[in-house]
Amino acid sequence: RLVGASWQIVHQLHSVLLAAHRELPPERIRAVHDQALHRVQAIVDRGRRSGVFRDDLPERWLVTTVFSLMHAAAEDTAAGRLDAGDAPRVISATLLAALTAPGTAVPTPAP
């Protein structure tokens, strides 16, 4: 659900973020992401505690993976390499494969 809700925001504000990277210091851009980072971190933490998400990699790395993948999808969509309508499914499938605990079957993302 988080991917579906967040994807549209990342996609729509992609060009704004590119401009912000040129004009603002990295700590300001990071501060803007803090609320979303905390939300993702809470989900990753809950998934790790319940044994659904992997715990063999640093939690911070898993959070970074989520954000990096969302931004990469926005870049690919802007470049015409990924259909915006298909992006939530592609992102979800990739994240499920990356986050699922080793030895556990990777779930199929909801349509």
PAPAMI-586531 format. One line per 4 residues: number of its first residue (from 1); for each residue x, y, z of N, C-alpha, C. Coordinates in nm, 3 decimals. Layout:
NUM = X/Y/Z/X/Y/Z/X/Y/Z | ...
This chain:
1 = 0.083/-0.120/0.000/0.000/0.000/0.000/0.087/0.125/0.000 | 0.198/0.119/0.074/0.286/0.235/0.079/0.342/0.269/-0.058 | 0.380/0.167/-0.134/0.435/0.191/-0.268/0.330/0.257/-0.355 | 0.209/0.204/-0.354/0.103/0.261/-0.437/0.075/0.406/-0.403
5 = 0.071/0.436/-0.273/0.043/0.573/-0.230/0.160/0.667/-0.257 | 0.280/0.618/-0.233/0.399/0.703/-0.247/0.443/0.719/-0.391 | 0.418/0.619/-0.472/0.467/0.622/-0.609/0.419/0.747/-0.683 | 0.292/0.778/-0.672/0.238/0.893/-0.746/0.307/1.022/-0.704
9 = 0.336/1.037/-0.576/0.404/1.158/-0.528/0.545/1.165/-0.585 | 0.618/1.054/-0.577/0.756/1.052/-0.629/0.756/1.081/-0.779 | 0.664/1.017/-0.850/0.656/1.034/-0.994/0.623/1.180/-1.030 | 0.524/1.237/-0.963/0.481/1.373/-0.996/0.585/1.478/-0.957
13 = 0.660/1.454/-0.852/0.755/1.554/-0.804/0.899/1.525/-0.847 | 0.918/1.432/-0.938/1.052/1.394/-0.981/1.131/1.514/-1.034 | 1.070/1.595/-1.120/1.144/1.709/-1.176/1.172/1.814/-1.069 | 1.083/1.827/-0.971/1.106/1.920/-0.861/1.228/1.874/-0.780
17 = 1.236/1.744/-0.755/1.349/1.691/-0.679/1.480/1.712/-0.754 | 1.479/1.693/-0.884/1.601/1.716/-0.963/1.646/1.862/-0.949 | 1.552/1.954/-0.956/1.585/2.096/-0.941/1.635/2.124/-0.799 | 1.573/2.062/-0.700/1.613/2.082/-0.561/1.756/2.035/-0.538
21 = 1.794/1.925/-0.601/1.931/1.875/-0.586/2.034/1.976/-0.639 | 1.993/2.054/-0.738/2.084/2.155/-0.792/2.093/2.278/-0.704 | 1.986/2.308/-0.629/1.977/2.434/-0.556/1.991/2.423/-0.404 | 1.961/2.308/-0.347/1.958/2.295/-0.201/2.070/2.206/-0.150
25 = 2.114/2.231/-0.028/2.216/2.142/0.030/2.155/2.005/0.061 | 2.237/1.901/0.058/2.187/1.764/0.081/2.110/1.748/0.212 | 2.154/1.817/0.318/2.085/1.803/0.446/1.942/1.857/0.441 | 1.917/1.959/0.359/1.781/2.012/0.344/1.693/1.913/0.269
29 = 1.747/1.852/0.165/1.671/1.753/0.089/1.640/1.633/0.178 | 1.739/1.593/0.257/1.719/1.481/0.350/1.609/1.512/0.451 | 1.606/1.636/0.500/1.505/1.676/0.599/1.363/1.667/0.541 | 1.350/1.699/0.413/1.220/1.690/0.348/1.173/1.545/0.341
33 = 1.265/1.453/0.331/1.233/1.310/0.323/1.214/1.244/0.460 | 1.248/1.314/0.566/1.248/1.252/0.699/1.118/1.183/0.738 | 1.005/1.247/0.716/0.878/1.187/0.755/0.854/1.056/0.680 | 0.877/1.058/0.552/0.859/0.936/0.473/0.962/0.830/0.513
37 = 1.085/0.872/0.541/1.188/0.777/0.584/1.148/0.708/0.714 | 1.093/0.783/0.806/1.050/0.725/0.934/0.937/0.625/0.912 | 0.845/0.655/0.822/0.735/0.564/0.792/0.788/0.433/0.734 | 0.879/0.445/0.637/0.936/0.324/0.577/1.017/0.247/0.680
41 = 1.095/0.317/0.760/1.175/0.250/0.862/1.086/0.174/0.961 | 0.973/0.231/0.999/0.881/0.163/1.090/0.825/0.036/1.027 | 0.794/0.042/0.899/0.744/-0.077/0.829/0.851/-0.184/0.820 | 0.973/-0.143/0.784/1.084/-0.239/0.775/1.112/-0.300/0.912
45 = 1.112/-0.218/1.015/1.137/-0.268/1.150/1.029/-0.368/1.191 | 0.904/-0.336/1.167/0.794/-0.427/1.201/0.806/-0.558/1.122 | 0.840/-0.548/0.995/0.856/-0.669/0.913/0.972/-0.755/0.960 | 1.079/-0.693/1.003/1.195/-0.769/1.054/1.161/-0.838/1.185
49 = 1.092/-0.767/1.274/1.055/-0.826/1.404/0.961/-0.944/1.387 | 0.874/-0.937/1.287/0.778/-1.046/1.265/0.836/-1.160/1.183 | 0.959/-1.142/1.132/1.024/-1.247/1.054/0.986/-1.249/0.908 | 0.910/-1.150/0.863/0.867/-1.143/0.723/0.976/-1.081/0.636
53 = 1.044/-0.980/0.690/1.151/-0.914/0.616/1.286/-0.965/0.663 | 1.382/-0.958/0.577/1.517/-1.008/0.606/1.581/-0.929/0.719 | 1.661/-1.002/0.797/1.735/-0.937/0.905/1.885/-0.962/0.892 | 1.926/-1.012/0.775/2.067/-1.039/0.751/2.139/-0.920/0.687
57 = 2.065/-0.814/0.660/2.121/-0.691/0.605/2.084/-0.576/0.698 | 2.163/-0.469/0.700/2.131/-0.357/0.788/1.994/-0.296/0.755 | 1.921/-0.264/0.859/1.788/-0.203/0.841/1.798/-0.076/0.757 | 1.897/0.004/0.785/1.914/0.130/0.712/1.931/0.103/0.561
61 = 2.002/-0.004/0.526/2.021/-0.039/0.386/1.888/-0.075/0.320 | 1.803/-0.145/0.392/1.673/-0.182/0.337/1.587/-0.058/0.313 | 1.592/0.038/0.405/1.519/0.164/0.387/1.574/0.239/0.267 | 1.705/0.244/0.255/1.769/0.310/0.140/1.727/0.242/0.010
65 = 1.718/0.111/0.011/1.676/0.035/-0.107/1.536/0.077/-0.151 | 1.445/0.091/-0.056/1.308/0.132/-0.088/1.309/0.268/-0.157 | 1.378/0.365/-0.098/1.380/0.500/-0.154/1.452/0.503/-0.288 | 1.562/0.435/-0.298/1.639/0.435/-0.423/1.558/0.375/-0.537
69 = 1.486/0.268/-0.508/1.406/0.203/-0.612/1.292/0.293/-0.658 | 1.229/0.362/-0.565/1.120/0.454/-0.603/1.173/0.565/-0.695 | 1.288/0.619/-0.659/1.345/0.727/-0.741/1.396/0.673/-0.876 | 1.450/0.554/-0.876/1.493/0.494/-1.004/1.373/0.470/-1.096
73 = 1.262/0.428/-1.038/1.141/0.408/-1.119/1.093/0.541/-1.176 | 1.101/0.647/-1.097/1.061/0.779/-1.147/1.151/0.822/-1.263 | 1.280/0.797/-1.251/1.373/0.830/-1.359/1.343/0.750/-1.484 | 1.319/0.620/-1.468/1.290/0.535/-1.584/1.157/0.573/-1.648
77 = 1.060/0.613/-1.568/0.932/0.656/-1.623/0.951/0.786/-1.702 | 1.024/0.880/-1.646/1.050/1.006/-1.715/1.124/0.984/-1.846 | 1.211/0.882/-1.850/1.289/0.854/-1.970/1.214/0.764/-2.068 | 1.092/0.721/-2.032/1.013/0.638/-2.122/1.049/0.491/-2.118
81 = 1.127/0.449/-2.020/1.167/0.307/-2.011/1.073/0.224/-1.925 | 0.984/0.290/-1.850/0.890/0.221/-1.763/0.756/0.293/-1.772 | 0.650/0.217/-1.793/0.517/0.273/-1.800/0.472/0.313/-1.659 | 0.425/0.436/-1.643/0.384/0.485/-1.512/0.273/0.401/-1.451
85 = 0.184/0.349/-1.533/0.076/0.266/-1.483/0.123/0.132/-1.431 | 0.235/0.084/-1.482/0.290/-0.045/-1.440/0.392/-0.031/-1.327 | 0.436/0.092/-1.303/0.542/0.115/-1.205/0.511/0.062/-1.065 | 0.391/0.083/-1.009/0.366/0.032/-0.874/0.384/-0.120/-0.864
89 = 0.339/-0.193/-0.965/0.355/-0.339/-0.964/0.502/-0.378/-0.975 | 0.575/-0.312/-1.063/0.716/-0.341/-1.083/0.796/-0.309/-0.956 | 0.768/-0.193/-0.896/0.836/-0.154/-0.773/0.805/-0.255/-0.662 | 0.677/-0.286/-0.645/0.636/-0.379/-0.539/0.701/-0.516/-0.557
93 = 0.701/-0.568/-0.679/0.761/-0.699/-0.703/0.910/-0.698/-0.671 | 0.977/-0.592/-0.709/1.120/-0.581/-0.684/1.148/-0.569/-0.534 | 1.070/-0.485/-0.466/1.090/-0.468/-0.322/1.058/-0.596/-0.244 | 0.953/-0.665/-0.283/0.921/-0.792/-0.215/1.036/-0.891/-0.229
97 = 1.095/-0.896/-0.348/1.209/-0.986/-0.369/1.329/-0.942/-0.286 | 1.349/-0.812/-0.272/1.464/-0.761/-0.198/1.446/-0.770/-0.047 | 1.323/-0.757/0.002/1.299/-0.750/0.146/1.259/-0.882/0.211 | 1.206/-0.974/0.133/1.158/-1.099/0.191/1.271/-1.176/0.257
101 = 1.242/-1.229/0.375/1.342/-1.303/0.451/1.395/-1.421/0.369 | 1.526/-1.445/0.373/1.583/-1.559/0.300/1.515/-1.690/0.342 | 1.492/-1.777/0.245/1.428/-1.904/0.271/1.277/-1.899/0.272 | 1.223/-1.779/0.251/1.079/-1.759/0.249/1.036/-1.734/0.106
105 = 0.921/-1.789/0.069/0.870/-1.764/-0.066/0.837/-1.616/-0.082 | 0.877/-1.559/-0.194/0.850/-1.419/-0.222/0.703/-1.407/-0.264 | 0.627/-1.324/-0.191/0.485/-1.309/-0.228/0.468/-1.234/-0.360 | 0.357/-1.259/-0.424/0.322/-1.189/-0.547/0.257/-1.057/-0.508
109 = 0.299/-0.947/-0.568/0.237/-0.818/-0.532/0.090/-0.813/-0.572 | 0.013/-0.740/-0.495/-0.127/-0.719/-0.528/-0.135/-0.636/-0.656 | -0.238/-0.662/-0.738/-0.251/-0.584/-0.862/-0.277/-0.439/-0.839
